[in-house]
Amino acid sequence: GQQLNQSPQSMFIQEGEDVSMNCTSSSIFNTWLWYKQDPGEGPVLLIALYKAGELTSNGRLTAQFGITRKDSFLNISASIPSDVGIYFCAGPQGGSEKLVFGKGTKLTVNP
Amino acid sequence: NAGVMQNPRHLVRRRGQEARLRCSPMKGHSHVYWYRQLPEEGLKFMVYLQKENIIDESGMPKERFSAEFPKEGPSILRIQQVVRGDSAAYFCASSPAGNPSEQYFGPGTRLTVT
């Protein structure tokens, strides 16, 4: 089946720094989703991307749908301690409704 | 507008017992999905249901696992004769009709099999 590869696996940054993470696939996705998961909670949808080349922002978060439709990027500007968590990319598998998830990027922000 | 609700949040079962996990979708959402998450892993799709119908159960183990979404009441994920390998976090998501990719997740049920 389709797989999503996220990098980096983990990041340790200082408060105020910008963060960039990405997600790649060997196959095309028509939708890219970015979720954040806090410990003990379910993933929360941050940004949804539906069109190749699309750039979408949600506050300090910006995500892009790659032109090849095989990758996506998430940037967080001016990080704050509450940005700590695991960020997952996801997309519908084979055009269906079931989502395939990457393994996540674990973000730690030092105050 | 309340989010997706799941209960219980934590469930402990001995090997061989049954586990029943419940999920109430967001108001106005008619699609329900169940996913399983092992430690340090992403979520893995299990089953997709609409009211009274299983649409896709390709991610469900062939034995011991079943799911339903009755006309009235929550969706239920049922695991019979649990084994230690069933220990995981189980998440339910719902989406509105017409945009099934935009899935909103509940807080999950953490199942521990002792």
Chai-1 contact restraints between the chains, C-beta under 6 A:
chainA,res_idxA,chainB,res_idxB,connection_type,confidence,min_distance_angstrom,max_distance_angstrom,comment,restraint_id
A,T31,B,S101,contact,1.0,0.0,6.0,A-B,restraint_1
A,E41,B,P107,contact,1.0,0.0,6.0,A-B,restraint_2
A,G42,B,F91,contact,1.0,0.0,6.0,A-B,restraint_3
A,G42,B,F105,contact,1.0,0.0,6.0,A-B,restraint_4
A,G42,B,G106,contact,1.0,0.0,6.0,A-B,restraint_5
A,G42,B,P107,contact,1.0,0.0,6.0,A-B,restraint_6
A,G42,B,G108,contact,1.0,0.0,6.0,A-B,restraint_7
A,P43,B,F105,contact,1.0,0.0,6.0,A-B,restraint_8
A,A48,B,E102,contact,1.0,0.0,6.0,A-B,restraint_9
A,F88,B,G42,contact,1.0,0.0,6.0,A-B,restraint_10
A,P92,B,S101,contact,1.0,0.0,6.0,A-B,restraint_11
A,E97,B,Y48,contact,1.0,0.0,6.0,A-B,restraint_12
A,E97,B,P100,contact,1.0,0.0,6.0,A-B,restraint_13
A,K98,B,F45,contact,1.0,0.0,6.0,A-B,restraint_14
A,K98,B,Y48,contact,1.0,0.0,6.0,A-B,restraint_15
A,F101,B,G42,contact,1.0,0.0,6.0,A-B,restraint_16
A,F101,B,L43,contact,1.0,0.0,6.0,A-B,restraint_17
A,G102,B,G42,contact,1.0,0.0,6.0,A-B,restraint_18
A,K103,B,G42,contact,1.0,0.0,6.0,A-B,restraint_19
A,G104,B,G42,contact,1.0,0.0,6.0,A-B,restraint_20
